[in-house]
Amino acid sequence: MDQLNNREMGSERRTELRKILESYYSVEFSVSSELPAHQFKVRDISPSGIGILVNESSAVLAYLKVGDVLEMKYNPSNASELAEYLKTEIRHITKVKQGRYRGHYLVGMLILERPER
């Protein structure tokens, strides 16, 4: 029974993730008053989270730390909708060592507060 409940819960989280990915195209945030806001495409990176790809030469990497909570501007997929500002936690920062995105870091994120739709 516990396995079934865990599967169901994982499935529900995955459904929520799908809604997030369908709702938002990109995310913008500023990590320092010295740097302009950075914009990144929102990506499906795991069964329970979303993320962004950051080039290893980007100055933003020096400012991001696991556990940071940032107010991020989520830009909608549909241009006629308004952007949303959501508190988002940085969950992991992982270097991509091979493949198409070699030379980038995968930054895993979790939206902490999201209004009901």
C-alpha beads as a LAMMPS data file, in Angstrom:
LAMMPS data file: protein, C-alpha beads

117 atoms
116 bonds

1 atom types
1 bond types

-500.0 500.0 xlo xhi
-500.0 500.0 ylo yhi
-500.0 500.0 zlo zhi

Masses

1 110.0

Atoms # bond

1 1 1 0.000 0.000 0.000
2 1 1 2.821 2.433 0.831
3 1 1 4.397 1.785 -2.567
4 1 1 1.135 2.531 -4.301
5 1 1 0.699 5.750 -2.311
6 1 1 4.252 6.815 -3.113
7 1 1 3.636 6.156 -6.792
8 1 1 0.400 8.098 -6.695
9 1 1 2.046 10.999 -4.886
10 1 1 4.923 11.025 -7.396
11 1 1 2.416 10.986 -10.207
12 1 1 0.576 13.964 -8.731
13 1 1 3.825 15.917 -8.379
14 1 1 4.668 15.070 -11.989
15 1 1 1.268 16.392 -13.075
16 1 1 1.961 19.626 -11.178
17 1 1 5.369 19.866 -12.871
18 1 1 3.738 19.462 -16.293
19 1 1 1.402 22.372 -15.474
20 1 1 4.379 24.524 -14.493
21 1 1 6.280 23.689 -17.674
22 1 1 3.213 24.348 -19.817
23 1 1 2.504 27.633 -18.009
24 1 1 5.973 29.202 -18.081
25 1 1 8.476 29.593 -20.862
26 1 1 11.307 31.374 -19.087
27 1 1 12.414 32.738 -15.758
28 1 1 14.190 36.010 -14.946
29 1 1 16.050 36.937 -11.796
30 1 1 18.778 39.196 -10.511
31 1 1 21.459 37.946 -8.150
32 1 1 23.273 41.229 -7.600
33 1 1 22.675 44.942 -7.979
34 1 1 25.889 44.983 -10.046
35 1 1 24.556 42.545 -12.643
36 1 1 21.532 42.876 -14.921
37 1 1 18.647 40.439 -14.580
38 1 1 19.333 37.120 -16.267
39 1 1 16.741 35.220 -18.295
40 1 1 16.750 31.444 -18.799
41 1 1 14.420 28.969 -20.479
42 1 1 12.580 26.760 -17.969
43 1 1 13.437 23.084 -18.447
44 1 1 12.057 19.718 -17.367
45 1 1 15.020 18.221 -15.534
46 1 1 13.674 15.577 -13.175
47 1 1 10.479 13.907 -12.003
48 1 1 10.083 16.420 -9.166
49 1 1 11.633 19.691 -10.287
50 1 1 12.312 22.275 -12.924
51 1 1 15.572 23.896 -13.807
52 1 1 17.674 26.114 -15.998
53 1 1 20.921 25.650 -17.904
54 1 1 23.646 28.180 -17.118
55 1 1 26.820 28.475 -19.178
56 1 1 29.918 27.769 -17.099
57 1 1 31.326 31.195 -18.036
58 1 1 28.249 33.074 -16.761
59 1 1 28.867 35.501 -13.893
60 1 1 25.556 34.429 -12.332
61 1 1 27.122 31.144 -11.135
62 1 1 29.313 32.973 -8.610
63 1 1 26.174 34.274 -6.898
64 1 1 23.963 31.161 -6.862
65 1 1 24.141 28.825 -3.875
66 1 1 22.159 25.706 -3.035
67 1 1 19.454 26.688 -0.552
68 1 1 19.123 30.270 -1.818
69 1 1 15.544 31.491 -2.112
70 1 1 15.018 34.056 -4.854
71 1 1 12.018 35.978 -6.089
72 1 1 11.919 34.944 -9.755
73 1 1 9.837 36.351 -12.565
74 1 1 8.202 33.500 -14.477
75 1 1 7.301 34.524 -18.012
76 1 1 4.244 32.758 -19.413
77 1 1 4.256 30.541 -22.471
78 1 1 1.233 32.473 -23.689
79 1 1 2.324 36.055 -24.436
80 1 1 -1.152 37.393 -23.612
81 1 1 -0.777 36.348 -19.950
82 1 1 1.049 38.269 -17.242
83 1 1 4.331 37.191 -15.704
84 1 1 4.279 35.878 -12.118
85 1 1 6.775 36.525 -9.346
86 1 1 7.351 33.355 -7.330
87 1 1 9.667 32.449 -4.459
88 1 1 11.977 29.759 -5.770
89 1 1 14.612 27.692 -3.979
90 1 1 17.861 26.590 -5.618
91 1 1 17.953 22.824 -4.981
92 1 1 21.138 21.786 -6.777
93 1 1 23.824 23.070 -9.113
94 1 1 25.291 20.263 -11.194
95 1 1 27.971 20.502 -13.867
96 1 1 27.051 18.800 -17.135
97 1 1 30.149 16.814 -18.087
98 1 1 29.130 15.344 -21.426
99 1 1 26.587 15.520 -24.180
100 1 1 24.779 18.393 -25.792
101 1 1 24.973 20.693 -22.755
102 1 1 28.596 20.043 -21.786
103 1 1 30.089 23.282 -20.473
104 1 1 26.898 24.223 -18.654
105 1 1 25.533 23.831 -15.160
106 1 1 22.091 22.446 -14.518
107 1 1 20.443 24.482 -11.760
108 1 1 17.555 22.593 -10.180
109 1 1 14.792 24.709 -8.670
110 1 1 11.666 24.290 -6.594
111 1 1 8.842 26.832 -6.592
112 1 1 7.961 27.379 -2.936
113 1 1 4.807 29.423 -3.342
114 1 1 2.492 29.260 -6.312
115 1 1 -0.979 30.796 -6.471
116 1 1 -3.882 28.469 -7.212
117 1 1 -5.030 28.508 -10.826

Bonds

1 1 1 2
2 1 2 3
3 1 3 4
4 1 4 5
5 1 5 6
6 1 6 7
7 1 7 8
8 1 8 9
9 1 9 10
10 1 10 11
11 1 11 12
12 1 12 13
13 1 13 14
14 1 14 15
15 1 15 16
16 1 16 17
17 1 17 18
18 1 18 19
19 1 19 20
20 1 20 21
21 1 21 22
22 1 22 23
23 1 23 24
24 1 24 25
25 1 25 26
26 1 26 27
27 1 27 28
28 1 28 29
29 1 29 30
30 1 30 31
31 1 31 32
32 1 32 33
33 1 33 34
34 1 34 35
35 1 35 36
36 1 36 37
37 1 37 38
38 1 38 39
39 1 39 40
40 1 40 41
41 1 41 42
42 1 42 43
43 1 43 44
44 1 44 45
45 1 45 46
46 1 46 47
47 1 47 48
48 1 48 49
49 1 49 50
50 1 50 51
51 1 51 52
52 1 52 53
53 1 53 54
54 1 54 55
55 1 55 56
56 1 56 57
57 1 57 58
58 1 58 59
59 1 59 60
60 1 60 61
61 1 61 62
62 1 62 63
63 1 63 64
64 1 64 65
65 1 65 66
66 1 66 67
67 1 67 68
68 1 68 69
69 1 69 70
70 1 70 71
71 1 71 72
72 1 72 73
73 1 73 74
74 1 74 75
75 1 75 76
76 1 76 77
77 1 77 78
78 1 78 79
79 1 79 80
80 1 80 81
81 1 81 82
82 1 82 83
83 1 83 84
84 1 84 85
85 1 85 86
86 1 86 87
87 1 87 88
88 1 88 89
89 1 89 90
90 1 90 91
91 1 91 92
92 1 92 93
93 1 93 94
94 1 94 95
95 1 95 96
96 1 96 97
97 1 97 98
98 1 98 99
99 1 99 100
100 1 100 101
101 1 101 102
102 1 102 103
103 1 103 104
104 1 104 105
105 1 105 106
106 1 106 107
107 1 107 108
108 1 108 109
109 1 109 110
110 1 110 111
111 1 111 112
112 1 112 113
113 1 113 114
114 1 114 115
115 1 115 116
116 1 116 117
